[in-house]
Amino acid sequence: MKKNTSNDQNDPNKPLKVTALRYDPEKNNSPVIVAAGTGFVAQNILNVAEENGIPIYHDDSAATLLSKLQMGQEIPPELFQIVVNIYVSLLNLAEGTDVGDRLF
């Protein structure tokens, strides 16, 4: 999932920042960081997400906070509300499609 506010997307001096999450309730207690990067790496993560139909959420603040976590790390309780907001937004966007089934 990409996190980048529309204001930041329009700022050519601010590098693109992306953090990707995965949630498998059978393996983890909370979502896990599976990819993160800035600039060229971020664009590659986005390309892979788009090619695979993975939903993308734009929020630079969330990306900044989540990118401080280690790869494979579960989201800590103090960041749960951020992730809840992301999933709720994606579920609302995906209403009427099977994207919600892939999120949970």
C-alpha positions as CSV (number, residue, x, y, z in Angstrom):
1,M,0.0,0.0,0.0
2,K,1.3,3.3,-0.9
3,K,1.0,6.2,1.5
4,N,1.4,9.6,0.1
5,T,-0.8,12.7,0.5
6,S,-2.0,14.5,-2.6
7,N,-0.1,17.6,-1.5
8,D,3.1,15.7,-1.2
9,Q,2.6,14.0,-4.6
10,N,2.6,17.5,-6.2
11,D,5.9,18.5,-4.5
12,P,8.7,17.4,-7.0
13,N,11.3,18.0,-4.2
14,K,9.8,15.4,-1.9
15,P,10.7,11.8,-2.6
16,L,8.0,9.3,-3.0
17,K,7.6,7.1,0.1
18,V,5.9,3.7,0.1
19,T,5.2,1.1,2.8
20,A,3.5,-2.2,2.0
21,L,1.5,-4.2,4.6
22,R,0.2,-7.8,4.6
23,Y,-2.2,-9.3,7.1
24,D,-2.6,-13.0,7.6
25,P,-4.6,-13.7,10.8
26,E,-3.5,-17.3,10.8
27,K,0.2,-16.3,11.0
28,N,0.2,-12.9,12.7
29,N,-1.6,-11.0,15.4
30,S,-1.4,-7.7,13.3
31,P,-0.4,-6.6,9.8
32,V,3.3,-7.0,8.9
33,I,5.6,-4.7,7.0
34,V,6.5,-6.5,3.8
35,A,8.1,-3.7,1.7
36,A,9.2,-0.1,2.2
37,G,11.2,2.4,0.3
38,T,11.7,5.8,-1.1
39,G,12.3,7.2,-4.6
40,F,13.1,4.5,-7.2
41,V,12.5,1.6,-4.8
42,A,9.1,3.1,-3.8
43,Q,8.1,3.4,-7.5
44,N,9.1,-0.3,-8.1
45,I,6.9,-1.3,-5.1
46,L,4.0,0.7,-6.5
47,N,4.5,-0.9,-9.9
48,V,4.4,-4.4,-8.5
49,A,1.3,-3.5,-6.5
50,E,-0.5,-2.1,-9.5
51,E,0.5,-5.0,-11.7
52,N,-1.0,-7.4,-9.1
53,G,-4.2,-5.5,-8.4
54,I,-3.1,-4.7,-4.8
55,P,-5.0,-1.7,-3.5
56,I,-3.0,1.5,-2.9
57,Y,-3.8,4.0,-0.1
58,H,-2.3,7.6,-0.1
59,D,-1.1,9.0,3.2
60,D,2.5,10.3,3.6
61,S,2.2,10.6,7.4
62,A,1.2,7.0,7.7
63,A,4.0,5.9,5.4
64,T,6.6,7.9,7.4
65,L,5.5,6.3,10.7
66,L,5.2,2.8,9.2
67,S,8.5,3.0,7.4
68,K,10.4,3.3,10.7
69,L,9.5,-0.3,11.4
70,Q,11.6,-3.2,10.4
71,M,10.7,-5.6,7.5
72,G,8.7,-8.5,8.8
73,Q,7.8,-6.6,12.0
74,E,4.2,-6.7,13.1
75,I,2.5,-3.3,13.6
76,P,2.7,-2.4,17.3
77,P,-0.5,-1.5,19.2
78,E,0.4,2.2,19.2
79,L,0.0,2.3,15.4
80,F,-3.1,0.2,15.2
81,Q,-5.4,3.2,14.6
82,I,-3.4,4.2,11.6
83,V,-3.7,0.8,10.1
84,V,-7.4,0.6,10.9
85,N,-7.9,3.9,9.0
86,I,-6.1,2.4,6.0
87,Y,-8.0,-0.8,5.9
88,V,-11.4,1.0,6.4
89,S,-10.6,3.4,3.6
90,L,-9.6,0.5,1.3
91,L,-12.7,-1.5,2.2
92,N,-14.9,1.5,1.4
93,L,-13.1,1.9,-1.9
94,A,-13.5,-1.8,-2.7
95,E,-17.2,-2.0,-1.9
96,G,-18.8,-4.3,-4.3
97,T,-15.5,-6.0,-5.3
98,D,-13.5,-8.9,-3.9
99,V,-10.6,-6.7,-2.8
100,G,-11.9,-6.8,0.8
101,D,-11.4,-10.6,0.8
102,R,-7.8,-10.1,-0.1
103,L,-7.2,-7.6,2.7
104,F,-8.3,-9.9,5.5
